[in-house]
Amino acid sequence: MAPFDFTSFEEKVRQQSKPKFRDLALTAEQVEIILSAKHGVSELLIQEFDQATKRGDKINAFMKALYVFEEYGRDTSYGAIAAALDVNAETAKEYIREARAAVRTALGIEILSAGDSVRLAMANDVRERADRVLNVFNNHVEPALKKLEACAKSLAASNAPMALSPRAMAILEASKVEEVA
């Protein structure tokens, strides 16, 4: 008789018992204070999410990577983190991905990476991302809304009933399309 396969059961237990991070709902001033401390983010996560940041009495690998990231001024390379942790760069990237998710969830701040570089988001990153969103809006969303408005006007002009989903109605209302009943 073959040994019993516990794979699905073990996965279910792993998913249920994995500690989760939650939004700490910090004010901008509180985040600023945390960021002013050299290891403020690491220390806060360990304090608030003990089970998620430790295995037994040892710090998880992603928390060690976050600590090194902060030690290097929150602007470093995966190579430097990998060297400090005595792992390869891919493993360092994996650890930082985990840290990024925890930091984004708990504090609402972003750790960015490009190539080998990894750093905390700065004002210029916000400007760049806002410009990208505006570009998408101007080039894709705005023309699509104009087409939607034209379709809604055509429908209204034909005196056909506007049987639209709640989502479609919300989009129409948000785009300030006048509805004719």
Backbone bond lengths (Angstrom), bond angles and torsions (degrees), N, CA, C in turn:
res aa  C-N    CA-C-N  psi(-1)  N-CA   C-N-CA  omega(-1)  CA-C   N-CA-C  phi
1 M - - - 1.450 - - 1.532 108.44 -
2 A 1.340 115.72 135.55 1.466 121.85 -178.88 1.525 110.55 -73.35
3 P 1.327 116.46 148.82 1.480 118.64 177.36 1.533 110.33 -63.81
4 F 1.308 114.98 148.57 1.463 120.81 -179.13 1.521 110.14 -68.45
5 D 1.325 116.57 139.04 1.465 122.48 -179.57 1.532 109.37 -93.81
6 F 1.315 115.81 112.18 1.459 121.99 -179.03 1.524 112.87 -96.06
7 T 1.321 118.67 8.92 1.456 122.89 -172.80 1.519 112.81 -53.49
8 S 1.325 118.03 -52.81 1.474 119.78 -177.13 1.525 111.17 -66.96
9 F 1.318 117.28 -37.11 1.461 120.81 178.25 1.525 110.64 -66.00
10 E 1.316 117.58 -44.59 1.456 121.61 179.77 1.524 111.42 -63.05
11 E 1.341 116.77 -39.98 1.461 120.96 178.56 1.527 110.45 -63.74
12 K 1.331 115.99 -42.37 1.468 120.48 178.98 1.528 110.50 -61.88
13 V 1.317 117.60 -44.00 1.465 122.09 179.07 1.522 109.89 -64.37
14 R 1.340 116.97 -42.01 1.464 120.87 178.91 1.523 111.10 -60.35
15 Q 1.333 116.95 -44.65 1.463 121.02 -178.83 1.525 111.28 -65.95
16 Q 1.310 116.90 -39.84 1.463 120.23 -177.46 1.518 112.37 -73.77
17 S 1.327 117.28 -32.38 1.456 119.08 -174.34 1.527 113.37 -95.46
18 K 1.314 116.97 -4.96 1.463 119.35 -178.83 1.534 109.37 -70.44
19 P 1.326 116.84 119.23 1.467 119.37 179.55 1.533 110.74 -63.06
20 K 1.295 115.11 144.52 1.460 120.78 -177.26 1.524 110.61 -110.78
21 F 1.322 113.68 150.64 1.454 119.67 171.72 1.517 107.14 -91.09
22 R 1.318 116.70 152.87 1.461 121.79 178.77 1.527 108.47 -135.76
23 D 1.297 115.00 161.14 1.460 120.78 178.14 1.520 109.05 -67.98
24 L 1.308 116.14 124.86 1.467 120.54 178.53 1.520 112.44 -82.48
25 A 1.337 116.59 -5.11 1.468 122.55 177.47 1.529 111.63 51.27
26 L 1.310 116.01 49.50 1.459 121.24 -179.96 1.522 110.24 -83.17
27 T 1.310 115.44 149.45 1.463 120.14 174.91 1.527 108.78 -77.68
28 A 1.319 116.21 165.82 1.466 120.75 177.36 1.527 110.26 -59.84
29 E 1.322 116.95 -36.88 1.458 121.17 179.37 1.526 110.89 -65.80
30 Q 1.329 117.08 -41.12 1.464 120.41 178.96 1.532 110.98 -65.10
31 V 1.327 116.54 -42.23 1.464 120.49 177.79 1.528 109.73 -62.45
32 E 1.316 116.60 -41.07 1.465 120.86 178.86 1.528 110.88 -60.13
33 I 1.312 116.72 -41.49 1.474 120.98 178.61 1.530 109.77 -64.62
34 I 1.329 117.03 -43.51 1.466 121.27 179.41 1.530 110.42 -62.01
35 L 1.330 116.14 -43.05 1.464 120.36 -179.52 1.525 112.68 -70.60
36 S 1.331 117.29 -20.66 1.462 119.71 179.14 1.526 111.76 -75.03
37 A 1.325 117.31 -19.90 1.468 121.02 176.29 1.531 108.64 -86.50
38 K 1.311 116.83 138.91 1.465 121.18 -174.75 1.526 112.85 -53.90
39 H 1.316 117.60 -44.11 1.468 122.50 -179.87 1.531 110.34 -118.04
40 G 1.327 115.96 33.19 1.459 120.99 -174.97 1.513 114.54 -59.08
41 V 1.327 117.29 -41.88 1.467 120.29 -178.07 1.520 110.08 -67.73
42 S 1.326 116.96 -48.30 1.471 121.11 179.66 1.521 110.87 -58.61
43 E 1.313 115.83 -47.85 1.459 119.87 -177.84 1.522 112.14 -63.97
44 L 1.325 116.93 -39.27 1.466 119.94 178.65 1.526 110.69 -64.96
45 L 1.326 117.37 -45.48 1.465 119.88 -179.48 1.521 111.53 -61.89
46 I 1.321 116.79 -41.58 1.469 120.01 178.54 1.524 110.31 -64.69
47 Q 1.314 116.68 -40.05 1.471 121.17 179.90 1.528 111.21 -66.45
48 E 1.327 117.14 -45.51 1.457 121.48 -173.86 1.532 114.54 -85.28
49 F 1.320 116.44 -26.97 1.471 120.50 -173.64 1.522 110.12 -130.70
50 D 1.312 115.63 57.12 1.460 122.29 -175.50 1.533 112.17 -50.97
51 Q 1.326 117.79 -49.05 1.464 121.20 -176.91 1.526 112.38 -67.66
52 A 1.309 117.61 -32.94 1.464 121.17 -177.82 1.528 112.34 -80.58
53 T 1.312 117.14 -18.13 1.465 120.14 -175.54 1.522 112.96 -107.23
54 K 1.319 116.87 -6.03 1.464 120.73 -178.31 1.527 110.20 -132.65
55 R 1.301 114.71 153.46 1.463 121.50 168.68 1.523 104.38 -121.44
56 G 1.320 114.75 108.22 1.462 118.69 -172.84 1.507 108.54 68.72
57 D 1.322 116.34 -124.84 1.469 119.58 179.10 1.530 111.64 -105.57
58 K 1.330 116.95 12.86 1.466 120.97 -179.52 1.524 110.99 -109.61
59 I 1.310 115.48 143.35 1.467 122.09 178.90 1.527 109.22 -71.92
60 N 1.334 117.06 137.32 1.467 121.51 176.59 1.521 110.47 -62.81
61 A 1.326 115.13 155.99 1.469 121.33 -178.01 1.528 111.68 -60.94
62 F 1.348 118.13 -40.50 1.469 118.85 -179.13 1.523 111.21 -66.17
63 M 1.325 117.34 -30.55 1.466 119.93 177.37 1.530 110.53 -72.17
64 K 1.320 116.92 -34.48 1.463 119.77 174.93 1.525 109.43 -63.84
65 A 1.337 116.22 -41.72 1.473 120.39 178.30 1.527 110.17 -63.11
66 L 1.330 117.55 -41.57 1.466 121.18 178.15 1.534 110.35 -63.71
67 Y 1.311 116.66 -40.83 1.462 120.95 178.93 1.538 110.51 -61.92
68 V 1.335 116.40 -44.20 1.467 120.50 177.99 1.526 109.81 -63.67
69 F 1.336 116.44 -42.81 1.468 121.71 177.48 1.525 109.91 -54.90
70 E 1.323 116.61 -44.94 1.464 120.25 178.56 1.529 111.62 -70.50
71 E 1.309 116.61 -37.38 1.472 120.48 178.11 1.528 110.56 -58.26
72 Y 1.334 116.61 -35.94 1.454 121.96 -179.04 1.527 112.63 -90.27
73 G 1.321 116.90 21.27 1.452 121.45 172.71 1.518 114.96 80.73
74 R 1.331 117.33 17.58 1.468 122.94 179.21 1.526 112.57 60.31
75 D 1.311 115.37 26.48 1.466 121.75 176.70 1.524 106.28 -154.11
76 T 1.323 116.05 97.31 1.462 119.93 -173.29 1.524 109.53 -150.91
77 S 1.308 116.37 -158.56 1.463 121.34 179.86 1.529 109.08 -127.09
78 Y 1.321 114.68 157.77 1.458 118.79 175.31 1.523 109.97 -63.38
79 G 1.342 115.92 -34.48 1.464 120.10 178.29 1.517 111.74 -60.40
80 A 1.328 117.10 -42.49 1.474 120.89 179.48 1.529 110.87 -66.95
81 I 1.310 116.77 -41.20 1.470 120.20 178.39 1.528 109.32 -65.33
82 A 1.335 116.31 -44.17 1.464 120.95 179.56 1.535 110.51 -59.50
83 A 1.332 116.97 -44.55 1.467 120.64 -179.82 1.529 111.04 -63.13
84 A 1.323 116.67 -41.51 1.468 120.38 -179.24 1.527 111.82 -65.93
85 L 1.337 116.14 -32.37 1.469 120.41 -178.25 1.524 112.85 -95.52
86 D 1.326 115.72 -4.61 1.469 121.33 -178.03 1.535 111.35 59.29
87 V 1.343 114.82 47.68 1.466 122.52 175.67 1.529 107.21 -132.47
88 N 1.329 117.13 173.62 1.464 119.06 176.79 1.534 109.92 -84.22
89 A 1.323 116.35 167.31 1.472 121.74 -175.41 1.522 111.78 -62.15
90 E 1.323 117.86 -37.16 1.477 120.12 179.27 1.522 111.14 -63.56
91 T 1.307 116.59 -40.28 1.470 120.36 177.46 1.525 109.75 -65.47
92 A 1.331 117.28 -41.13 1.467 120.94 177.14 1.526 110.22 -60.69
93 K 1.333 117.91 -41.12 1.469 121.47 177.58 1.523 110.64 -61.74
94 E 1.323 116.84 -42.16 1.464 120.77 178.73 1.528 110.62 -62.03
95 Y 1.315 117.07 -44.38 1.465 121.23 178.85 1.538 110.67 -62.30
96 I 1.318 116.63 -43.46 1.466 119.78 -179.81 1.525 110.35 -67.58
97 R 1.327 119.13 -35.08 1.478 120.70 174.99 1.525 110.40 -58.94
98 E 1.322 116.42 -43.69 1.464 120.30 177.59 1.528 110.39 -64.18
99 A 1.316 116.62 -44.32 1.466 121.24 179.47 1.523 110.04 -63.01
100 R 1.335 116.85 -42.62 1.466 121.78 179.83 1.534 110.37 -57.63
101 A 1.320 116.80 -45.52 1.468 120.46 -179.53 1.532 110.73 -63.24
102 A 1.319 116.94 -42.59 1.463 120.62 179.69 1.519 111.19 -64.64
103 V 1.332 116.42 -45.26 1.468 121.67 -178.06 1.532 109.89 -65.92
104 R 1.322 117.29 -42.95 1.468 120.82 179.71 1.531 110.35 -62.86
105 T 1.324 116.71 -43.70 1.467 120.36 -179.68 1.520 111.88 -67.15
106 A 1.316 116.96 -48.63 1.462 121.01 -173.40 1.522 113.61 -76.26
107 L 1.329 117.14 -41.00 1.461 120.09 -173.25 1.522 114.02 -113.29
108 G 1.325 117.28 -15.06 1.457 119.96 -179.10 1.517 113.27 73.06
109 I 1.332 117.41 23.50 1.461 120.89 176.53 1.524 109.09 -114.05
110 E 1.310 116.47 160.80 1.459 121.35 -170.52 1.524 112.36 -116.76
111 I 1.328 114.61 134.86 1.460 122.03 170.02 1.524 105.43 -103.51
112 L 1.322 116.56 123.49 1.462 121.91 -176.69 1.520 110.60 -106.17
113 S 1.333 114.79 154.86 1.453 118.80 173.84 1.519 109.60 -141.34
114 A 1.318 114.38 148.77 1.462 122.30 175.85 1.522 106.04 -149.97
115 G 1.320 116.01 115.79 1.454 119.10 -176.24 1.514 109.56 63.52
116 D 1.323 117.38 -126.02 1.458 121.86 179.69 1.531 112.09 -88.95
117 S 1.321 116.93 -10.47 1.466 122.26 -175.77 1.527 111.38 -81.05
118 V 1.316 115.55 139.84 1.468 121.74 175.27 1.528 107.23 -139.34
119 R 1.349 115.96 130.02 1.460 119.36 -175.53 1.524 110.31 -156.63
120 L 1.306 113.90 163.65 1.453 121.03 175.36 1.527 108.52 -75.41
121 A 1.310 118.01 140.30 1.464 121.88 179.67 1.524 110.20 -60.15
122 M 1.337 114.57 141.42 1.461 121.55 -179.54 1.526 109.14 -120.77
123 A 1.320 116.78 177.17 1.468 122.05 -178.16 1.524 111.88 -56.35
124 N 1.336 117.60 -41.91 1.467 119.37 -179.40 1.526 111.68 -64.65
125 D 1.345 117.80 -30.26 1.472 120.92 176.49 1.522 110.11 -66.63
126 V 1.322 115.67 -39.92 1.468 120.23 178.65 1.528 109.51 -63.90
127 R 1.332 116.54 -44.84 1.476 120.21 178.18 1.525 111.10 -59.62
128 E 1.340 116.59 -46.17 1.463 120.51 -179.52 1.522 111.54 -60.88
129 R 1.324 116.87 -44.85 1.468 120.15 -179.46 1.525 111.31 -68.59
130 A 1.319 116.95 -37.29 1.466 119.73 176.17 1.522 110.28 -63.95
131 D 1.338 116.70 -40.43 1.468 120.38 177.11 1.522 110.90 -62.50
132 R 1.332 116.93 -39.92 1.474 120.05 178.22 1.521 111.28 -64.15
133 V 1.336 116.23 -42.79 1.465 119.92 178.88 1.523 109.84 -63.52
134 L 1.314 117.24 -43.71 1.455 121.44 178.46 1.525 110.60 -62.28
135 N 1.310 116.72 -40.88 1.458 121.53 178.12 1.535 110.89 -61.79
136 V 1.315 116.99 -45.08 1.469 120.92 177.44 1.521 109.62 -62.16
137 F 1.329 116.30 -43.10 1.463 119.22 179.38 1.528 110.34 -60.98
138 N 1.325 116.35 -51.10 1.469 120.63 -177.01 1.522 112.66 -63.57
139 N 1.319 117.36 -38.92 1.467 120.60 -174.33 1.524 114.32 -90.08
140 H 1.323 117.76 -22.25 1.457 119.23 -174.82 1.523 113.92 -126.22
141 V 1.326 116.01 -51.20 1.463 119.57 -174.09 1.523 111.14 -71.47
142 E 1.321 117.89 -49.47 1.467 120.58 -178.17 1.532 111.83 -58.73
143 P 1.341 120.13 -47.92 1.464 119.17 176.96 1.536 112.37 -61.59
144 A 1.340 116.57 -37.35 1.465 119.42 178.74 1.525 110.52 -65.57
145 L 1.338 117.63 -38.66 1.461 120.95 177.64 1.526 111.34 -65.93
146 K 1.324 117.00 -37.47 1.473 120.26 177.18 1.519 110.60 -64.31
147 K 1.318 116.78 -40.83 1.470 120.78 177.33 1.526 110.33 -65.39
148 L 1.320 116.36 -40.49 1.467 121.02 177.89 1.522 110.19 -62.57
149 E 1.323 116.51 -44.11 1.461 121.13 178.63 1.527 110.38 -60.97
150 A 1.330 117.27 -42.59 1.458 121.07 178.98 1.529 110.84 -62.95
151 C 1.332 116.55 -41.20 1.474 120.01 177.61 1.526 111.00 -63.54
152 A 1.338 116.33 -42.37 1.464 120.44 -179.59 1.527 110.44 -64.78
153 K 1.341 117.28 -40.17 1.470 120.47 177.60 1.520 110.90 -64.77
154 S 1.330 116.24 -40.29 1.474 119.99 177.74 1.514 110.58 -62.63
155 L 1.326 116.17 -43.02 1.455 120.80 179.39 1.530 110.27 -63.51
156 A 1.337 116.02 -44.06 1.464 120.15 -179.84 1.528 110.82 -64.93
157 A 1.325 117.15 -39.15 1.472 121.32 -179.45 1.522 111.97 -66.93
158 S 1.335 116.85 -27.51 1.466 119.98 -179.16 1.524 112.20 -84.07
159 N 1.330 116.43 -1.01 1.468 122.73 -178.37 1.521 112.91 60.95
160 A 1.305 116.94 19.06 1.464 120.85 175.79 1.532 108.07 -79.53
161 P 1.315 117.55 147.15 1.470 119.33 179.81 1.529 110.75 -66.69
162 M 1.338 114.94 140.66 1.467 119.80 178.13 1.519 108.53 -90.08
163 A 1.310 116.72 87.15 1.463 122.31 177.97 1.526 107.75 -94.56
164 L 1.326 116.29 84.63 1.458 121.23 -176.56 1.521 110.27 -112.72
165 S 1.285 115.03 153.74 1.463 120.07 176.86 1.525 109.07 -67.20
166 P 1.325 117.37 158.55 1.473 119.70 176.84 1.529 111.93 -56.72
167 R 1.322 117.01 -36.07 1.464 120.52 -179.95 1.528 110.53 -66.31
168 A 1.336 116.77 -43.96 1.460 120.72 178.95 1.532 110.32 -63.94
169 M 1.321 116.59 -40.22 1.474 120.21 178.45 1.535 110.27 -63.19
170 A 1.324 116.64 -40.89 1.471 120.18 179.94 1.524 110.49 -63.76
171 I 1.331 117.08 -40.70 1.463 120.55 178.18 1.523 110.35 -64.26
172 L 1.312 116.20 -43.21 1.462 119.73 178.25 1.521 111.23 -61.30
173 E 1.320 116.31 -44.65 1.463 120.37 -179.91 1.525 110.75 -64.44
174 A 1.325 116.41 -41.78 1.465 120.25 -179.14 1.524 111.54 -66.27
175 S 1.313 116.74 -30.12 1.455 119.41 -179.83 1.532 111.25 -88.62
176 K 1.340 116.37 6.83 1.468 123.84 175.76 1.529 112.25 61.43
177 V 1.322 114.83 38.21 1.460 120.14 175.24 1.518 106.56 -84.13
178 E 1.302 115.77 128.28 1.462 119.93 178.83 1.506 108.62 -78.75
179 E 1.299 113.77 133.36 1.449 120.59 -177.84 1.529 108.12 -101.57
180 V 1.319 117.76 133.20 1.447 122.25 175.94 1.504 107.62 -106.06
181 A 1.328 115.87 122.25 1.468 119.32 -177.15 1.506 111.44 -85.97
